[in-house]
Amino acid sequence: MRHFFITLIFLSVEALASSPRPFTLQDIGKYLKEDNPFYYRAIGEQFIAKAASDAAYGVTDLKLDAAYDDKRYAVTKGEYRSLFVTQNLLNGVSLTAGYRRAEGLQEYNNIKTGNDGEIQAGIRFSLFSLINDISKNKVDIEQAKLHYLKSQDRAALKLLNLKFNMAKLYYQVRFAYTRLHLEKQLLQKARKHRLFIAKKIKSGILPASTSIEIEQIVLKRRARVARAQNDFLQTRNLFVQYLGLSIQEFEHSYRIKRLTPRITALPSQHTIISEAIDSRPELKLYERNRAGIALDERYNELNAYGDVTVGFTGNYDLLYKEGYKTTLNFSLPLQRTAYKGSKEKLRLQKMLNQSEKLAWIEELRTKIANIYVAHKQIVQGIKLLKMQLQKSLELEKIEKRKLAEGVGSLIFVNQREINTLQIQDLLMQDYLQLRINELTLQYYRNAFPF
């Protein structure tokens, strides 16, 4: 006997462990991972931008250049060999070092070296770029970095939208399941009426035609259950697809709970707005745009007064010994149309970016304020619907009592029951909207619990 009870307890525990458990809002977080295509679609752009940002550093790669010319014309002959290493720095400085050897008459230059060639090392830079510590290479790299950071912010926003949509679907599934439960309750009432009416017809209290009426009511309510079942399954399937699970996998592990009728107090409106402004990815994007414009402004200032390029090359000929070459190139604009046009364009971009940022903040404040207004109205509406539901249930009982006494009508009973269901449905819609309002505030604060 003891062995029997132990086996029974073991089987019961095993059955409980393997049975589907209620799916919770926090469970969503377990399926937000890279093998989920919806999740990766939200965050994948940033990885491409990171690779592009890394590739931008290629402008500073060490480069090896080699050349060989062997000219054997009828009158002239010449041979040229060179091997140089070049390094470009972010401040506009270019460093070179290498070896070259020239013999005979050169075709494209006037280089002449000893028989053993010469070793060279040189530096070339833009004076204004060096003074201002900025160059095209540096701008390109910094813009690639900003693009990567902006892609991270966009990924964060896409992920936030994905979480919000999944959380909304989660509560919509629970609402659809609750509506299905209410429709099944309504059908169960009709089936009870059918049994009751069959007895009353037998006893002669109700006419035989009442049987046709109740059968029609049962059929209509079965159709309502079928529609509610269809709505539930479609909403559930839409939700499950975002988890990256099959329907069979979901049903094996989880079940859906009915929507809980509860009212939760909202945090302070001022707190919500403050947290939203501190955490929203959109505001970070506006700051990235501002930084990119500032970088372009710095680089554009180089065009204000042209360019001065300085170069110095030192060489050591293995036969003729050392020498050097200095270069100084000036490029001074007589007109500054491009500079002035770019400066005005960047000024207007900065103004537009700031205006869009401020407008977005004001829109956010209004949206949050409207949620609090709606929350208050919904709570008041729930109180009124509860009072209506109580009255409707009382009237439903009265009509059922009349029908039992043979002085009532099945039509009136049906109307009362449908009216009760409609009030219950409106009540659950309000509770659903309360959940969505809470989710919306979490969305604005970037504070989902998963």
ZIBEL-V884933 format. One record per residue. N is the residue number from 1. RES is the residue in one small letter. PSI is psi in radians with two decimals (999 if undefined). OMEGA is omega as a letter, one per 20 degrees, with the letter a starting at -180 (NA if undefined). D_CENTER is the distance of its C-alpha to the mean C-alpha in Angstrom with 1 decimal. Layout:
N & RES & PSI & OMEGA & D_CENTER
N & RES & PSI & OMEGA & D_CENTER
This chain:
1 & m & -0.76 & r & 59.7
2 & r & -0.72 & r & 57.7
3 & h & -0.64 & r & 56.2
4 & f & -0.80 & a & 55.3
5 & f & -0.67 & r & 53.4
6 & i & -0.76 & r & 51.5
7 & t & -0.72 & a & 50.5
8 & l & -0.77 & r & 49.5
9 & i & -0.75 & a & 47.3
10 & f & -0.79 & a & 45.7
11 & l & -0.63 & r & 44.9
12 & s & -0.78 & r & 43.5
13 & v & -0.72 & r & 41.2
14 & e & -0.70 & r & 40.1
15 & a & -0.71 & r & 39.4
16 & l & -0.69 & a & 37.3
17 & a & -0.57 & a & 35.3
18 & s & -0.16 & a & 34.6
19 & s & 2.61 & a & 33.9
20 & p & 2.44 & r & 30.4
21 & r & 2.80 & r & 29.0
22 & p & 2.35 & r & 26.9
23 & f & 2.30 & a & 23.1
24 & t & 2.90 & r & 21.6
25 & l & -0.67 & a & 18.2
26 & q & -0.42 & a & 18.2
27 & d & -0.39 & a & 18.7
28 & i & -0.68 & a & 15.1
29 & g & -0.47 & a & 14.3
30 & k & -0.36 & a & 16.9
31 & y & 0.09 & r & 15.1
32 & l & 1.42 & a & 11.8
33 & k & 2.98 & a & 13.3
34 & e & -0.38 & r & 13.7
35 & d & -0.03 & r & 16.2
36 & n & 2.01 & a & 13.8
37 & p & -0.56 & r & 12.8
38 & f & -0.64 & r & 9.9
39 & y & -0.82 & a & 8.5
40 & y & -0.58 & r & 9.8
41 & r & -0.57 & a & 8.6
42 & a & -0.63 & a & 4.9
43 & i & -0.14 & a & 6.8
44 & g & -0.51 & a & 10.1
45 & e & -0.63 & a & 10.4
46 & q & -0.53 & r & 11.1
47 & f & -0.61 & r & 14.0
48 & i & -0.76 & r & 15.5
49 & a & -0.61 & r & 15.5
50 & k & -0.74 & r & 17.1
51 & a & -0.70 & r & 19.7
52 & a & -0.64 & r & 20.4
53 & s & -0.73 & r & 20.9
54 & d & -0.66 & a & 23.3
55 & a & -0.50 & a & 25.1
56 & a & -0.44 & r & 25.7
57 & y & -0.07 & r & 28.1
58 & g & -0.34 & r & 30.3
59 & v & -0.34 & r & 32.2
60 & t & 0.13 & a & 33.9
61 & d & 2.51 & r & 34.9
62 & l & 2.29 & a & 38.6
63 & k & 2.49 & r & 40.3
64 & l & 2.15 & r & 43.7
65 & d & 2.25 & r & 45.7
66 & a & 2.53 & r & 49.0
67 & a & 2.58 & r & 51.5
68 & y & 2.18 & r & 54.9
69 & d & 2.29 & r & 57.3
70 & d & 1.83 & a & 60.8
71 & k & 2.18 & r & 62.9
72 & r & 1.28 & r & 66.3
73 & y & 3.05 & a & 67.6
74 & a & -0.66 & a & 71.3
75 & v & -0.62 & a & 72.1
76 & t & 2.64 & r & 69.2
77 & k & 2.60 & r & 67.5
78 & g & 2.66 & r & 64.5
79 & e & 2.40 & a & 62.0
80 & y & 2.32 & r & 58.8
81 & r & 2.46 & r & 56.5
82 & s & 2.62 & r & 53.5
83 & l & 1.94 & a & 50.8
84 & f & 2.56 & r & 48.4
85 & v & 2.31 & a & 45.3
86 & t & 2.44 & r & 42.9
87 & q & 2.11 & r & 40.2
88 & n & 2.24 & r & 38.1
89 & l & 2.85 & a & 36.8
90 & l & -0.35 & r & 33.9
91 & n & 0.21 & r & 36.5
92 & g & 0.02 & r & 38.1
93 & v & 2.38 & r & 40.9
94 & s & 2.19 & a & 42.0
95 & l & 2.40 & r & 44.2
96 & t & 2.63 & r & 46.5
97 & a & 2.46 & a & 49.1
98 & g & -2.87 & a & 51.2
99 & y & 2.51 & r & 54.5
100 & r & 2.73 & a & 56.4
101 & r & 2.23 & a & 59.8
102 & a & 2.30 & r & 61.5
103 & e & 2.60 & r & 64.9
104 & g & -2.73 & a & 67.0
105 & l & 2.07 & a & 66.0
106 & q & 2.53 & a & 62.3
107 & e & -0.67 & a & 61.0
108 & y & -0.03 & r & 57.9
109 & n & 3.00 & a & 58.7
110 & n & 0.53 & a & 61.7
111 & i & 2.40 & r & 60.8
112 & k & 2.30 & r & 63.6
113 & t & 2.99 & r & 63.6
114 & g & 3.05 & a & 66.2
115 & n & -0.47 & a & 66.8
116 & d & 0.05 & r & 64.4
117 & g & -2.97 & a & 61.6
118 & e & 2.70 & r & 59.7
119 & i & 2.36 & a & 56.7
120 & q & 2.61 & r & 54.3
121 & a & 2.34 & a & 51.6
122 & g & 2.86 & r & 49.9
123 & i & 2.45 & r & 47.4
124 & r & 2.38 & a & 46.0
125 & f & 2.74 & r & 43.7
126 & s & 2.15 & a & 42.8
127 & l & -0.82 & a & 44.5
128 & f & -0.61 & r & 42.1
129 & s & -0.71 & a & 39.0
130 & l & -0.74 & a & 40.7
131 & i & -0.73 & a & 41.6
132 & n & 0.00 & r & 38.2
133 & d & 0.86 & r & 36.4
134 & i & 2.56 & r & 34.2
135 & s & 2.99 & r & 34.3
136 & k & -0.71 & r & 32.4
137 & n & -0.76 & a & 31.4
138 & k & -0.70 & r & 30.1
139 & v & -0.78 & a & 28.2
140 & d & -0.73 & a & 26.6
141 & i & -0.77 & a & 25.6
142 & e & -0.65 & r & 24.3
143 & q & -0.64 & r & 22.2
144 & a & -0.68 & r & 20.8
145 & k & -0.78 & r & 19.9
146 & l & -0.67 & r & 18.2
147 & h & -0.68 & r & 16.3
148 & y & -0.78 & r & 15.1
149 & l & -0.68 & r & 14.2
150 & k & -0.62 & r & 12.4
151 & s & -0.59 & r & 10.4
152 & q & -0.73 & r & 9.6
153 & d & -0.72 & r & 8.6
154 & r & -0.66 & r & 6.4
155 & a & -0.72 & r & 4.9
156 & a & -0.68 & r & 5.0
157 & l & -0.76 & r & 3.8
158 & k & -0.71 & r & 0.9
159 & l & -0.67 & r & 2.9
160 & l & -0.74 & r & 4.8
161 & n & -0.70 & r & 5.0
162 & l & -0.81 & r & 5.8
163 & k & -0.73 & a & 8.0
164 & f & -0.80 & r & 9.5
165 & n & -0.70 & r & 10.3
166 & m & -0.72 & r & 11.8
167 & a & -0.70 & r & 13.7
168 & k & -0.77 & r & 15.0
169 & l & -0.63 & r & 16.2
170 & y & -0.82 & a & 17.8
171 & y & -0.55 & r & 19.9
172 & q & -0.62 & r & 20.6
173 & v & -0.78 & r & 22.0
174 & r & -0.64 & r & 24.1
175 & f & -0.77 & r & 25.3
176 & a & -0.65 & r & 26.3
177 & y & -0.64 & r & 28.1
178 & t & -0.74 & r & 29.9
179 & r & -0.71 & r & 30.9
180 & l & -0.72 & r & 32.3
181 & h & -0.73 & r & 34.2
182 & l & -0.71 & r & 35.7
183 & e & -0.65 & r & 36.8
184 & k & -0.65 & r & 38.4
185 & q & -0.72 & r & 40.2
186 & l & -0.73 & r & 41.5
187 & l & -0.70 & r & 42.7
188 & q & -0.65 & r & 44.4
189 & k & -0.75 & a & 46.3
190 & a & -0.68 & r & 47.6
191 & r & -0.62 & r & 48.8
192 & k & -0.70 & r & 50.6
193 & h & -0.65 & a & 52.2
194 & r & -0.76 & r & 53.3
195 & l & -0.73 & a & 55.2
196 & f & -0.75 & a & 56.7
197 & i & -0.65 & r & 57.7
198 & a & -0.70 & r & 59.4
199 & k & -0.72 & a & 61.6
200 & k & -0.58 & r & 62.4
201 & i & -0.72 & r & 63.4
202 & k & -0.69 & a & 65.7
203 & s & -0.05 & r & 67.3
204 & g & 0.14 & a & 67.8
205 & i & -0.62 & a & 65.8
206 & l & 2.58 & r & 63.2
207 & p & 2.79 & a & 64.0
208 & a & -0.48 & a & 62.9
209 & s & -0.36 & r & 60.7
210 & t & -0.49 & r & 58.3
211 & s & -0.68 & r & 57.4
212 & i & -0.70 & a & 56.1
213 & e & -0.80 & a & 54.1
214 & i & -0.59 & r & 52.4
215 & e & -0.68 & r & 51.6
216 & q & -0.72 & r & 49.9
217 & i & -0.74 & r & 47.8
218 & v & -0.76 & a & 46.9
219 & l & -0.75 & r & 45.8
220 & k & -0.69 & a & 43.7
221 & r & -0.54 & r & 42.0
222 & r & -0.68 & r & 41.4
223 & a & -0.67 & r & 39.7
224 & r & -0.74 & r & 37.5
225 & v & -0.73 & a & 36.6
226 & a & -0.73 & r & 35.8
227 & r & -0.73 & r & 33.4
228 & a & -0.66 & r & 31.7
229 & q & -0.72 & r & 31.5
230 & n & -0.77 & r & 29.9
231 & d & -0.73 & r & 27.3
232 & f & -0.83 & a & 26.5
233 & l & -0.70 & r & 26.4
234 & q & -0.75 & r & 24.1
235 & t & -0.73 & r & 21.6
236 & r & -0.76 & r & 21.9
237 & n & -0.67 & r & 21.4
238 & l & -0.70 & r & 18.3
239 & f & -0.80 & a & 16.9
240 & v & -0.56 & a & 18.4
241 & q & -0.58 & r & 16.9
242 & y & -0.29 & r & 13.4
243 & l & -0.23 & a & 15.4
244 & g & 0.40 & r & 16.7
245 & l & 2.73 & r & 20.2
246 & s & 2.83 & r & 23.1
247 & i & -0.68 & a & 24.8
248 & q & -0.73 & r & 27.7
249 & e & -0.71 & r & 25.8
250 & f & -0.84 & a & 24.2
251 & e & -0.50 & r & 27.6
252 & h & -0.59 & a & 29.3
253 & s & -0.48 & a & 27.3
254 & y & 2.82 & r & 26.2
255 & r & 2.80 & a & 27.4
256 & i & 2.39 & r & 26.0
257 & k & 2.69 & r & 27.4
258 & r & 2.72 & a & 28.6
259 & l & 2.29 & a & 26.8
260 & t & 2.19 & r & 28.5
261 & p & 1.65 & a & 30.2
262 & r & 2.69 & r & 29.5
263 & i & 2.19 & a & 29.0
264 & t & 2.34 & r & 27.2
265 & a & 2.39 & a & 27.9
266 & l & 2.63 & r & 25.1
267 & p & 3.03 & r & 24.8
268 & s & 2.38 & r & 26.3
269 & q & -0.70 & r & 24.7
270 & h & -0.70 & r & 25.4
271 & t & -0.76 & a & 23.7
272 & i & -0.81 & a & 20.5
273 & i & -0.77 & a & 20.5
274 & s & -0.79 & a & 21.4
275 & e & -0.63 & r & 18.7
276 & a & -0.76 & a & 16.0
277 & i & -0.58 & a & 17.4
278 & d & -0.39 & a & 17.5
279 & s & -0.16 & a & 13.9
280 & r & 2.30 & r & 11.6
281 & p & -0.52 & a & 9.5
282 & e & -0.71 & a & 11.1
283 & l & -0.58 & r & 14.4
284 & k & -0.63 & r & 14.0
285 & l & -0.70 & r & 13.3
286 & y & -0.65 & r & 16.5
287 & e & -0.65 & r & 18.3
288 & r & -0.73 & r & 17.4
289 & n & -0.73 & r & 18.8
290 & r & -0.74 & r & 21.8
291 & a & -0.67 & r & 22.5
292 & g & -0.70 & r & 22.4
293 & i & -0.73 & r & 24.8
294 & a & -0.66 & r & 27.0
295 & l & -0.75 & r & 27.2
296 & d & -0.62 & r & 28.3
297 & e & -0.75 & r & 30.8
298 & r & -0.78 & a & 32.4
299 & y & -0.63 & a & 32.8
300 & n & -0.50 & r & 34.2
301 & e & -0.39 & r & 36.9
302 & l & -0.45 & a & 38.4
303 & n & -0.07 & a & 39.4
304 & a & -0.66 & a & 41.3
305 & y & 0.38 & r & 44.5
306 & g & -2.63 & a & 44.2
307 & d & 2.52 & r & 44.4
308 & v & 2.01 & a & 46.9
309 & t & 2.24 & a & 46.7
310 & v & 2.38 & r & 48.8
311 & g & 2.54 & r & 49.8
312 & f & 2.25 & r & 52.3
313 & t & 2.21 & r & 53.4
314 & g & 2.44 & r & 56.0
315 & n & 2.76 & r & 57.8
316 & y & 1.87 & r & 60.5
317 & d & 2.26 & a & 62.8
318 & l & -0.26 & r & 64.4
319 & l & -0.81 & a & 67.7
320 & y & 0.01 & r & 67.6
321 & k & -2.71 & a & 65.6
322 & e & 2.79 & r & 63.0
323 & g & 3.13 & r & 61.8
324 & y & 2.90 & r & 58.8
325 & k & 2.35 & r & 57.2
326 & t & 2.51 & r & 55.4
327 & t & 2.56 & r & 53.5
328 & l & 1.95 & a & 52.4
329 & n & 2.31 & r & 50.6
330 & f & 2.40 & r & 50.0
331 & s & 1.70 & a & 47.8
332 & l & 2.13 & a & 48.2
333 & p & 2.30 & r & 46.8
334 & l & -0.42 & r & 49.5
335 & q & 2.65 & a & 46.8
336 & r & 0.74 & a & 43.3
337 & t & -0.83 & a & 41.6
338 & a & -0.75 & r & 38.5
339 & y & -0.84 & a & 38.1
340 & k & -0.71 & r & 38.6
341 & g & -0.75 & r & 36.3
342 & s & -0.67 & r & 33.4
343 & k & -0.76 & r & 34.1
344 & e & -0.71 & r & 33.9
345 & k & -0.78 & a & 30.8
346 & l & -0.62 & r & 29.0
347 & r & -0.77 & a & 30.4
348 & l & -0.64 & r & 29.1
349 & q & -0.72 & r & 25.6
350 & k & -0.73 & r & 25.7
351 & m & -0.76 & r & 27.0
352 & l & -0.75 & r & 24.4
353 & n & -0.75 & r & 21.5
354 & q & -0.69 & r & 23.1
355 & s & -0.74 & r & 23.8
356 & e & -0.66 & r & 20.3
357 & k & -0.84 & a & 19.2
358 & l & -0.69 & r & 22.0
359 & a & -0.70 & r & 21.5
360 & w & -0.72 & r & 17.8
361 & i & -0.74 & r & 19.2
362 & e & -0.70 & r & 22.0
363 & e & -0.69 & r & 19.8
364 & l & -0.78 & r & 17.8
365 & r & -0.76 & a & 21.3
366 & t & -0.76 & r & 22.5
367 & k & -0.76 & r & 19.6
368 & i & -0.75 & r & 20.2
369 & a & -0.70 & a & 23.9
370 & n & -0.57 & r & 23.8
371 & i & -0.71 & r & 22.2
372 & y & -0.65 & r & 25.2
373 & v & -0.82 & a & 27.6
374 & a & -0.68 & r & 26.3
375 & h & -0.78 & a & 26.4
376 & k & -0.77 & a & 30.0
377 & q & -0.68 & a & 31.0
378 & i & -0.74 & r & 29.5
379 & v & -0.74 & r & 31.3
380 & q & -0.71 & r & 34.5
381 & g & -0.63 & r & 34.0
382 & i & -0.73 & r & 33.7
383 & k & -0.75 & a & 37.0
384 & l & -0.69 & r & 38.7
385 & l & -0.63 & r & 37.4
386 & k & -0.69 & r & 38.7
387 & m & -0.72 & r & 42.1
388 & q & -0.71 & a & 42.0
389 & l & -0.73 & r & 41.2
390 & q & -0.77 & r & 44.2
391 & k & -0.70 & a & 46.5
392 & s & -0.69 & r & 45.3
393 & l & -0.64 & r & 46.0
394 & e & -0.78 & r & 49.4
395 & l & -0.62 & r & 50.2
396 & e & -0.74 & r & 49.0
397 & k & -0.71 & a & 51.5
398 & i & -0.79 & a & 54.3
399 & e & -0.63 & r & 53.8
400 & k & -0.66 & r & 53.9
401 & r & -0.72 & r & 57.0
402 & k & -0.73 & a & 58.7
403 & l & -0.68 & r & 57.9
404 & a & -0.54 & a & 59.4
405 & e & -0.10 & r & 62.5
406 & g & 0.15 & a & 62.8
407 & v & -0.01 & a & 62.4
408 & g & -3.06 & a & 58.7
409 & s & 2.39 & r & 56.7
410 & l & -0.53 & r & 54.0
411 & i & -0.78 & a & 52.3
412 & f & -0.65 & r & 52.0
413 & v & -0.78 & r & 50.7
414 & n & -0.78 & r & 48.0
415 & q & -0.75 & a & 47.0
416 & r & -0.73 & a & 46.8
417 & e & -0.71 & r & 44.6
418 & i & -0.72 & r & 42.2
419 & n & -0.70 & r & 42.1
420 & t & -0.77 & r & 41.3
421 & l & -0.74 & a & 38.5
422 & q & -0.69 & r & 37.0
423 & i & -0.75 & r & 37.1
424 & q & -0.70 & r & 35.5
425 & d & -0.78 & r & 32.7
426 & l & -0.68 & r & 32.2
427 & l & -0.80 & r & 32.3
428 & m & -0.56 & r & 29.5
429 & q & -0.69 & r & 27.4
430 & d & -0.72 & r & 27.8
431 & y & -0.65 & r & 26.9
432 & l & -0.76 & a & 23.7
433 & q & -0.60 & r & 22.9
434 & l & -0.76 & r & 23.5
435 & r & -0.74 & a & 21.0
436 & i & -0.64 & r & 18.3
437 & n & -0.72 & r & 19.4
438 & e & -0.73 & r & 19.1
439 & l & -0.68 & a & 15.6
440 & t & -0.70 & r & 14.8
441 & l & -0.67 & r & 16.4
442 & q & -0.64 & r & 14.5
443 & y & -0.81 & r & 11.2
444 & y & -0.58 & a & 12.9
445 & r & -0.13 & a & 14.2
446 & n & 0.89 & a & 11.2
447 & a & 0.88 & r & 13.8
448 & f & 2.60 & a & 13.2
449 & p & 0.42 & r & 16.1
450 & f & 999 & NA & 14.4
